[in-house]
Amino acid sequence: MKKTLKRLSPDPESLRNHKHLSWLSKHLHDASLWNFNRRSISKAFAVGLFFAFIPVPFQMILAAPSAVIFSANLPLSVALVWITNPITISPIYYACYKLGAWILDVNIEQDFVMSLDYVWEVFGVIWQPFLLGCLVVSTISAFSGYWAVQFIYRFKAYRRANR
């Protein structure tokens, strides 16, 4: 898996020398942004999963600087936001809305219709439970992703040591 991720990742040197990214050059030299080790991958899962469930356009633009700030693996952080893609976004955000409505003890819209017109019509009612649900799912998935990667790496190291 590690070899596949390295093969699919962009070459750090080509990004550092890219004319449109020259203003980021000093940040792109940080080795932890490109390493595939336990720390950088677990941080990348936390960053990517957190922004995957935040309902804003262009989540990758938020994930990339966050990866730089937290020294997470940059390509993996950016790629993980695509968990919410045009195919999965509707059911995920509906589940976030239901979670937020349950937490706030708000009646869930019974005549829900999966259309943009309907969402704009009832947005004044659903925005608080929706955003709360998204924040809860983002936070829980970020912590879960971080600790799951930590556990998997340590479990594999334990199995290797016992062989």
C-alpha positions in Angstrom: 0.0 0.0 0.0 2.8 2.4 0.9 4.5 1.8 -2.5 1.2 2.5 -4.3 0.7 5.8 -2.4 4.2 6.9 -3.2 3.8 6.0 -6.9 0.5 8.0 -7.1 1.8 11.0 -5.2 3.2 14.0 -7.1 7.0 14.4 -7.2 7.9 17.1 -4.5 10.7 18.5 -6.7 8.3 19.1 -9.6 5.9 21.0 -7.3 8.7 23.0 -5.8 9.9 24.2 -9.2 6.4 24.9 -10.6 6.1 28.6 -11.5 2.6 29.0 -10.0 3.6 27.4 -6.7 6.8 29.4 -6.2 5.3 31.4 -3.3 4.8 28.1 -1.5 8.3 26.8 -2.1 9.6 27.3 1.4 6.7 25.3 2.8 7.0 22.5 0.2 10.5 21.7 1.4 9.2 20.2 4.6 10.0 16.4 4.3 7.0 15.5 6.5 4.6 16.7 3.8 5.8 13.9 1.5 6.8 11.1 4.0 4.6 8.0 4.3 5.3 7.2 8.0 3.0 6.7 11.0 3.0 10.3 12.1 2.5 12.0 8.8 -0.2 9.6 7.5 -2.2 9.7 10.8 -2.1 13.5 10.7 -3.2 13.4 7.0 -6.2 11.2 7.9 -7.1 13.6 10.7 -6.9 16.7 8.4 -8.5 15.0 5.3 -11.4 13.5 7.2 -12.1 16.6 9.1 -12.4 18.7 6.0 -14.2 16.0 4.1 -17.4 16.6 6.1 -17.2 20.4 6.3 -19.9 21.7 3.9 -17.9 24.2 2.0 -16.9 24.2 -1.7 -13.2 23.5 -2.5 -12.4 21.5 0.6 -9.0 20.7 -0.9 -8.0 24.3 -0.6 -8.6 24.1 3.2 -7.0 20.7 3.6 -3.7 21.7 1.9 -2.7 24.6 4.1 -3.8 22.6 7.2 -1.6 19.7 6.1 1.3 22.2 5.9 0.5 23.7 9.3 0.2 20.2 11.0 3.1 18.6 9.0 0.7 16.0 7.6 1.2 14.1 4.4 0.0 16.6 1.8 -1.2 14.4 -1.1 -3.1 12.1 1.3 -4.7 15.0 3.2 -6.0 16.5 -0.1 -7.1 13.1 -1.5 -9.1 12.2 1.6 -11.5 15.1 1.2 -12.9 13.3 -1.8 -14.8 11.0 0.5 -17.6 13.5 0.0 -17.8 13.5 -3.8 -20.8 14.2 -6.1 -22.0 10.7 -5.6 -21.7 10.4 -1.8 -22.4 14.0 -0.7 -26.2 13.8 -0.6 -26.5 10.8 1.7 -23.6 11.9 3.9 -25.0 15.4 4.4 -28.5 14.0 5.0 -27.0 11.8 7.7 -25.2 14.8 9.2 -28.5 16.7 9.3 -30.3 13.8 11.0 -27.5 13.6 13.6 -27.6 17.3 14.3 -31.4 17.2 14.5 -31.2 14.4 17.0 -28.6 16.2 19.1 -30.6 19.4 19.1 -33.9 17.5 19.6 -35.4 19.1 16.5 -38.2 17.5 14.5 -36.8 16.1 11.3 -38.5 17.3 8.1 -40.9 14.5 7.2 -41.5 15.6 3.6 -37.9 15.7 2.7 -37.2 15.9 -1.0 -33.7 15.4 -2.4 -33.5 18.6 -4.5 -31.7 21.9 -4.3 -34.9 23.9 -4.5 -36.2 22.1 -1.4 -33.0 22.7 0.6 -33.0 26.4 -0.2 -36.7 26.6 0.8 -36.2 25.1 4.2 -32.6 26.2 4.8 -33.7 28.6 7.6 -34.9 25.7 9.6 -32.3 23.0 8.8 -29.0 25.0 8.9 -28.3 24.7 12.6 -28.8 20.9 12.9 -27.0 20.4 9.6 -23.9 22.4 10.5 -23.8 20.9 14.0 -24.1 17.4 12.5 -21.3 18.1 10.0 -19.0 19.5 12.8 -19.7 16.4 15.0 -19.0 14.0 12.2 -15.9 15.9 11.1 -14.4 15.9 14.6 -15.3 12.3 15.3 -14.0 11.1 11.9 -10.8 13.1 12.3 -10.0 11.6 15.7 -11.1 8.1 14.6 -8.9 8.3 11.5 -5.9 9.5 13.4 -6.1 6.8 16.1 -7.0 4.0 13.6 -3.9 4.7 11.6 -1.8 4.8 14.8 -3.4 1.5 15.9 -2.8 -0.2 12.5 0.8 0.8 12.4 1.5 -0.3 15.9 -0.4 -3.6 15.4 1.7 -4.3 12.3 4.9 -3.5 14.2 3.8 -5.8 17.0 3.1 -8.7 14.6 6.4 -8.2 12.9 8.2 -8.2 16.3 6.5 -11.5 17.2 7.5 -13.2 14.0 
